[in-house]
């Protein structure tokens, strides 16, 4: 009886342990540093609280917001905050669902490594930004009494910029769509996968705004940065086309003339 070996498919990506190990390690380290910055953020200074307590001054603050953000100021909903965590959590599982794809399953370690690298990149950018930039969340503008002043003026209320929930969700879903498309370039139904990748972080963003956690500009920036990372990290790891070779060439032609130039070779 003759045993037949099953050949693994060729991955569209290249993984280099030194390069990618350093990349991922730096991302995780930078994320840890960013979390320290977030933890050590100051509460809203006493001198600045009056403008959020006086109705006239508060309205002036709202009027000074970008026009895209004014309608979100004062939002607050614990229910929406809790609901936003559902699609947020589901997004992290999305890339693992594609491990059932035969092409991706052949390269599980590489695929998961790229996923972790993408998340580490997003986490590093987000945590450092949130730790360094002070921007009041929409619920800080709620002077109705429904949101306590203690909550409004704590340091957590000063990191609206930008939405980490949306950024992380977009990274996970767009990474999954990008990787699936690269492993299965001729697959049908990719439009639905990309559509799902786009909808999930958008849903998170809607609930985060309803909850009063972020303004629209915070959500849009988180979406763009997260989706960009989810797409760009795999793209930067795309395998070079080894069938194409361009190289300098020189020699003598049939009629005895010397030549110098560039040669193009494609191997079938």
Buried (B, 14 or more C-beta within 10 A) or exposed (E): EEEEEEEEBEBBBEBEEEEBEEBBEEBBEBBEBBBEBBEEBEBBEEEEBEEBEEEEEBEEBBEEBEEEBBBBBBBBBEEBBEBBEEBBEBBBEBBBEBEEBEBBBBBEEBBBBBBBBBBBBBBBBBBBBBBEBBBBBBBBBBBEEEBEBEBBBBBEBBBBBBBBBBBBBBBBBBBBBBBBBBBBEEEEEBEEBBEEBBEBBBBBBBBBBBBBBBBBBBBBBBBBBBBBBBBBBBEEBEEEEEEEEEEEEEEEEEEEEEEEEEEEEEEE
